[in-house]
Amino acid sequence: MKHNFHVSKKIILRSVLVTSLFIAGGMTLLSFSVARMNTEFLKQLGIGKSDADKKITRSILGGSLDAYGLKNAKNIALGNRTAVAKELLIYTKAAVNTEAFKKEYKEMKDSYKPEFVAIQTPEDFKKETLARYRKMVADAENNVKSANADLKPIFQTILTEGQKQLKEYENPKNQAFIRYEKSYPETVSFNQQNYDHRIKLWEENYPTNHLLFVKKRLIDFMAETADIDFNAELKERDGRKVFVNRAYESKGNRWKMAFRAGKQVVAPAREFVEKWIGEIE
């Protein structure tokens, strides 16, 4: 069976959106703005402008497809999917260049910024360790005083062991403190290098220019739709359509959604995306 089967409401919806929300690019749109654009196509999807903006933002920033609530998808004729996808792409191009989108991107970027945790100085390490053991001994002493006859031996053992450990740490020649102080410079250096590496990865994953982040999404789309076999045969199994070629069943959800969208939607979208990838710097 060729790829000419009836497409359900949900499949139509995801097919249209896979070439819009997922590939949506943060490209500068010279001749459009979200406020001025014709949003008639949103009515076809059964969604208002505010919800559309939220879904676009979540889809791009989160890397997943938010298709919930597009109640009128069943009314989109198969032949209109290309037009609707194109309209949504144009709309998305404008939406991701708004101050609202930039603000949400910055908030997301900041939320993923690695936190620098300083290494304790030898003095602070020693002070904290001694305070911890002194408190443990004090608590054990109180427990011994208040314990009944059955529990008193247990708390006494804990107290004796705690006093022994405290005495060891109070020794000026305690080896744990000596080793800590000796390794401190190297530990600090390693900690700084590790933090610098994490910051570098963070900056690569979340560039200051939000368009570069969106560009990554575009590149992902091109990679995931590069080898779609639009002529792949399908067969019925347990009440659903599956690929005759079993290898296609292991493909990702986006590959399958793009397959359902069809070449008439994906091919123009790839051409559109490829052009814009080259223009985002």
Secondary structure, DSSP 4 states (H G I P E B T S, - for coil): --S-PPPPHHHHHHHHHHTTTTT------SS--TTTS--HHHHHHT--HHHHHHHHHHHHHHSS---TT-TTGGGS-GGGHHHHHHHHHHHHHHHTTSHHHHHHHHHHHHHTPPPP-PPPPHHHHHHHHHHHHHHHHHHHHHHHHH--TTTHHHHHHHHHHHHHHHHHHHSTT-HHHHHHHHHHHHHHHHHHHHHHHHHHHHHHHS-SSHHHHHHHHHHHHHHHTTT--TT--EEEETTEEEESSHHHHTS-HHHHHHHHH-HHHHHHHHHHHHHHHHH--
